[in-house]
Amino acid sequence: MKKWVKRLLAAVLVLFFLLWTAVTVGSVQLTTRPRTRMIEDISTLAERPVEAVTIITEDDVTLSAWYVPAESDRAVVLLAGIDANRTSSIGRGIFFLERGFAVLLPDLRASGKSGGKRVTIGWQERLDLKACCRFLSERGYRHVGADGVSLGAATITYGLPKQQDLAFIILESSYDTLTSAVANRLAVFYTPHFIAYPFYAGFALLTGANPFAMRPVDFMKYAVMPTLILAGDAEIEIPVHETQSLYDRCPAALKKLHFFHGAGHWNFLSRYTDEFTSVVDLFLAEVFPAETDAG
């Protein structure tokens, strides 16, 4: 009887570790897999001509993007979240165009029509942001800002040490640390965090990124430019206190924090149009106090 129990326990343990391994491998692949797709180019945005452009990053990834020029010296890079691409930034593109900004809507690496082998949840994507800012600077824009959603927001924070010349940043629904982001998602299914440790090893192996260094909250000390942080106060993925920690670590003289009441991990512009417009307009008015609409 004792031998039978031991064999059963051994079989259960083997089955558990096999299942754990399979789930880990599947999770890593699912998280980092390319989200490439064919996107039909548009000819106009807010009645402005759109240029389909390619941008090469310093690690030789070819990015595909839409660029809409403006006569002002202001421009903004719009960065989408995971599972999204430039098409999800169209609304924000129109928003900024109507306020006199040139806009650049890139597909981040391994997304949309861009090259790249893996999605790295913002880490290597920081090189995409750097290349996009260079593209706009070479076209004469003196004030280049960045607005990122989720993964796009984390991308901005990781780029801050070498992007100190950004005119402003808008961080929408950014996680504070990658481990928190994973733990919060696991908690929804009542799953202990230790289950994720093999995932971190696999993520590091496939992406070349150290998941334990992926901590936007630690990069906020470089956010010396005007900073606006947006989040929903009902986001399961990002509790309020984690967003608050990003704000608290920000040393910018001009910094603002706004929570959308009852909002989850959503597109705030589309679901809270008037509120989003009011908050961002007030922020931009402080960033450019002597500027009028150049559009």
C-alpha positions as CSV (number, residue, x, y, z in Angstrom):
1,M,0.0,0.0,0.0
2,K,2.8,2.4,0.9
3,K,4.6,1.7,-2.4
4,W,1.4,2.3,-4.3
5,V,0.9,5.7,-2.6
6,K,4.5,6.7,-3.3
7,R,4.2,5.7,-7.0
8,L,0.9,7.7,-7.2
9,L,2.5,10.8,-5.6
10,A,5.5,10.5,-7.9
11,A,3.2,10.2,-10.9
12,V,1.2,13.3,-9.7
13,L,4.5,15.3,-9.3
14,V,5.8,14.3,-12.7
15,L,2.4,15.2,-14.3
16,F,2.4,18.5,-12.4
17,F,5.9,19.4,-13.6
18,L,5.1,18.4,-17.2
19,L,2.0,20.5,-17.1
20,W,3.9,23.4,-15.5
21,T,6.6,23.1,-18.2
22,A,4.0,23.0,-21.0
23,V,2.1,26.0,-19.6
24,T,5.4,28.0,-19.2
25,V,6.5,27.3,-22.7
26,G,3.1,28.2,-24.1
27,S,2.9,31.4,-22.0
28,V,6.3,32.6,-23.1
29,Q,5.5,31.9,-26.7
30,L,2.1,33.6,-26.4
31,T,3.5,36.7,-24.8
32,T,6.5,37.3,-27.1
33,R,5.1,36.0,-30.4
34,P,5.1,38.4,-33.3
35,R,1.8,40.3,-33.8
36,T,2.5,41.0,-37.5
37,R,-0.3,41.6,-39.9
38,M,-0.9,43.3,-43.2
39,I,-2.2,46.9,-42.7
40,E,-3.7,48.8,-45.6
41,D,-2.2,52.3,-45.7
42,I,-4.5,55.2,-45.3
43,S,-4.2,58.4,-47.5
44,T,-5.5,61.0,-45.0
45,L,-5.9,61.5,-41.3
46,A,-8.0,64.5,-40.1
47,E,-8.0,65.6,-43.7
48,R,-4.1,65.7,-43.7
49,P,-2.1,63.7,-46.2
50,V,-0.5,60.6,-44.6
51,E,3.0,59.4,-45.6
52,A,3.8,55.7,-45.2
53,V,7.4,55.6,-44.0
54,T,10.0,53.1,-42.8
55,I,12.4,53.8,-40.0
56,I,15.5,51.7,-39.1
57,T,16.4,51.3,-35.4
58,E,20.0,51.1,-34.2
59,D,19.7,47.3,-33.9
60,D,18.6,47.1,-37.5
61,V,14.9,46.5,-37.1
62,T,12.7,48.0,-39.8
63,L,9.7,49.8,-38.5
64,S,6.7,50.7,-40.6
65,A,4.8,53.8,-39.7
66,W,2.4,56.6,-40.7
67,Y,3.7,60.1,-40.6
68,V,1.5,63.2,-40.9
69,P,3.6,66.4,-41.0
70,A,2.5,69.8,-39.6
71,E,3.7,73.4,-40.0
72,S,4.5,73.8,-36.3
73,D,7.6,72.7,-34.6
74,R,5.7,70.2,-32.4
75,A,5.4,66.5,-32.9
76,V,4.3,63.4,-31.0
77,V,5.1,59.7,-31.3
78,L,2.1,57.5,-30.5
79,L,2.9,54.0,-29.1
80,A,0.3,51.3,-29.0
81,G,-0.1,48.5,-26.4
82,I,0.5,44.8,-26.7
83,D,-1.7,43.0,-29.3
84,A,-2.2,46.4,-31.0
85,N,-0.6,48.4,-33.8
86,R,-0.7,51.8,-35.3
87,T,-4.4,51.5,-36.2
88,S,-5.3,51.7,-32.5
89,S,-3.5,55.1,-32.4
90,I,-5.6,56.7,-35.1
91,G,-7.9,58.5,-32.6
92,R,-5.0,60.0,-30.8
93,G,-3.4,60.9,-34.1
94,I,-6.5,63.0,-35.0
95,F,-6.5,64.4,-31.5
96,F,-3.0,65.7,-31.7
97,L,-3.3,66.8,-35.4
98,E,-6.2,69.0,-34.4
99,R,-3.9,70.7,-31.9
100,G,-1.2,71.5,-34.4
101,F,1.1,68.6,-33.8
102,A,2.8,66.4,-36.4
103,V,2.1,62.8,-35.6
104,L,4.1,59.6,-36.1
105,L,2.2,56.3,-35.7
106,P,4.6,53.4,-35.7
107,D,4.1,49.7,-35.5
108,L,6.5,48.7,-32.8
109,R,8.8,45.8,-33.5
110,A,7.1,42.4,-34.2
111,S,3.8,44.2,-34.5
112,G,1.7,45.3,-37.5
113,K,4.0,45.6,-40.6
114,S,7.2,46.1,-38.7
115,G,10.1,43.7,-38.6
116,G,11.5,42.1,-35.4
117,K,11.3,38.6,-34.0
118,R,9.8,39.1,-30.6
119,V,7.6,41.4,-28.6
120,T,9.6,42.3,-25.4
121,I,6.8,44.2,-23.5
122,G,8.6,47.5,-23.9
123,W,12.3,46.7,-23.3
124,Q,13.7,46.5,-26.8
125,E,10.9,48.6,-28.0
126,R,12.6,51.6,-26.4
127,L,15.0,51.5,-29.4
128,D,11.9,51.9,-31.6
129,L,11.0,55.1,-29.7
130,K,14.5,56.4,-30.0
131,A,14.5,55.9,-33.8
132,C,11.1,57.5,-34.1
133,C,12.2,60.6,-32.2
134,R,15.3,60.8,-34.4
135,F,13.1,60.6,-37.5
136,L,11.0,63.6,-36.3
137,S,14.1,65.6,-35.2
138,E,15.6,65.2,-38.6
139,R,12.5,66.7,-40.0
140,G,13.0,69.9,-38.0
141,Y,10.6,69.4,-35.1
142,R,12.1,71.0,-32.0
143,H,9.5,69.8,-29.5
144,V,8.9,66.0,-29.7
145,G,6.7,64.3,-27.2
146,A,5.5,60.7,-26.7
147,D,2.2,59.2,-25.7
148,G,2.1,55.5,-24.9
149,V,-0.5,53.0,-23.9
150,S,0.3,50.0,-21.7
151,L,3.3,48.4,-23.4
152,G,3.8,51.7,-25.2
153,A,3.9,53.6,-21.9
154,A,6.4,51.2,-20.4
155,T,8.5,51.6,-23.6
156,I,8.6,55.3,-22.9
157,T,9.9,54.8,-19.4
158,Y,12.6,52.5,-20.5
159,G,13.8,55.0,-23.1
160,L,14.0,57.9,-20.7
161,P,17.7,57.6,-19.7
162,K,18.6,58.4,-23.4
163,Q,15.5,60.5,-24.2
164,Q,16.0,63.4,-21.9
165,D,15.1,65.8,-24.7
166,L,11.5,64.7,-24.9
167,A,9.2,67.7,-24.8
168,F,6.6,65.8,-22.7
169,I,5.4,62.3,-22.0
170,I,1.9,60.8,-21.5
171,L,1.9,57.4,-19.8
172,E,-1.4,55.6,-20.1
173,S,-2.0,52.4,-18.0
174,S,1.7,51.6,-17.5
175,Y,2.6,48.7,-15.2
176,D,5.1,49.6,-12.4
177,T,7.1,46.4,-12.7
178,L,6.9,43.4,-15.0
179,T,6.7,41.1,-12.0
180,S,3.7,43.0,-10.7
181,A,2.0,42.9,-14.1
182,V,2.4,39.1,-14.1
183,A,1.4,38.6,-10.5
184,N,-1.7,40.7,-10.9
185,R,-2.8,38.7,-13.9
186,L,-2.2,35.4,-12.1
187,A,-4.1,36.6,-9.1
188,V,-7.3,36.9,-11.2
189,F,-7.1,33.0,-11.5
190,Y,-6.0,32.6,-7.8
191,T,-2.6,31.3,-9.0
192,P,0.5,31.9,-6.8
193,H,3.2,34.0,-8.2
194,F,5.9,31.3,-7.9
195,I,4.3,29.6,-10.8
196,A,5.7,32.4,-13.0
197,Y,9.4,32.0,-12.3
198,P,10.1,29.6,-15.1
199,F,8.2,32.0,-17.4
200,Y,10.7,34.7,-16.5
201,A,13.6,32.4,-17.4
202,G,12.0,31.6,-20.7
203,F,11.2,35.3,-21.4
204,A,14.9,36.2,-20.7
205,L,16.1,33.4,-23.0
206,L,13.9,34.4,-26.0
207,T,14.1,38.2,-25.7
208,G,17.5,38.8,-24.2
209,A,15.8,41.1,-21.6
210,N,16.2,40.7,-17.8
211,P,12.5,40.6,-16.6
212,F,13.6,41.6,-13.1
213,A,15.2,44.8,-14.5
214,M,11.9,45.7,-16.2
215,R,10.7,48.2,-13.6
216,P,9.2,51.4,-15.0
217,V,8.9,52.7,-11.5
218,D,12.7,52.7,-11.2
219,F,13.0,54.6,-14.5
220,M,10.6,57.3,-13.5
221,K,13.6,59.1,-11.8
222,Y,14.6,60.1,-15.4
223,A,11.2,61.7,-16.1
224,V,12.3,65.3,-15.7
225,M,10.2,66.5,-18.6
226,P,6.5,67.4,-18.3
227,T,4.7,64.2,-17.4
228,L,1.1,63.1,-17.5
229,I,0.1,59.8,-16.0
230,L,-3.4,58.3,-16.8
231,A,-5.0,55.2,-15.5
232,G,-8.4,53.7,-14.7
233,D,-9.1,53.3,-11.0
234,A,-10.7,49.9,-11.6
235,E,-7.9,48.3,-13.6
236,I,-7.4,44.7,-12.5
237,E,-4.0,44.6,-14.2
238,I,-2.7,47.8,-12.5
239,P,-3.9,48.6,-9.0
240,V,-4.2,52.3,-8.1
241,H,-1.3,52.2,-5.7
242,E,1.1,51.0,-8.5
243,T,0.1,53.9,-10.7
244,Q,0.5,56.2,-7.8
245,S,4.1,54.9,-7.3
246,L,5.0,56.0,-10.8
247,Y,3.8,59.5,-10.1
248,D,5.5,59.6,-6.7
249,R,8.9,58.7,-8.3
250,C,8.6,61.3,-11.0
251,P,10.8,64.4,-10.3
252,A,9.3,66.6,-13.1
253,A,8.4,70.1,-12.1
254,L,5.3,69.7,-14.2
255,K,3.6,66.4,-13.5
256,K,0.0,65.4,-13.3
257,L,-1.9,62.2,-12.4
258,H,-5.5,61.4,-13.4
259,F,-7.7,58.4,-12.8
260,F,-10.7,57.7,-14.9
261,H,-13.5,56.6,-12.5
262,G,-14.7,53.0,-13.0
263,A,-12.3,52.5,-15.9
264,G,-10.5,49.3,-16.6
265,H,-7.5,48.7,-18.9
266,W,-9.3,50.5,-21.7
267,N,-8.9,53.1,-24.4
268,F,-9.6,56.3,-22.4
269,L,-9.9,58.5,-25.4
270,S,-12.7,56.4,-27.0
271,R,-14.6,55.7,-23.7
272,Y,-14.1,58.9,-21.9
273,T,-13.7,61.3,-24.8
274,D,-14.7,64.5,-23.1
275,E,-12.8,63.8,-19.9
276,F,-9.6,62.7,-21.8
277,T,-9.8,65.8,-24.0
278,S,-10.1,68.1,-21.0
279,V,-7.3,66.5,-19.0
280,V,-4.8,66.3,-21.9
281,D,-5.7,69.8,-23.2
282,L,-5.0,71.3,-19.8
283,F,-1.7,69.5,-19.6
284,L,-0.6,70.6,-23.1
285,A,-1.6,74.2,-22.3
286,E,0.9,74.1,-19.4
287,V,3.6,72.4,-21.5
288,F,3.2,75.1,-24.2
289,P,1.8,78.1,-22.3
290,A,2.7,80.7,-24.9
291,E,1.7,78.6,-27.9
292,T,-1.5,78.8,-29.8
293,D,-3.0,76.1,-32.0
294,A,-0.7,75.9,-35.0
295,G,-3.3,73.9,-37.0
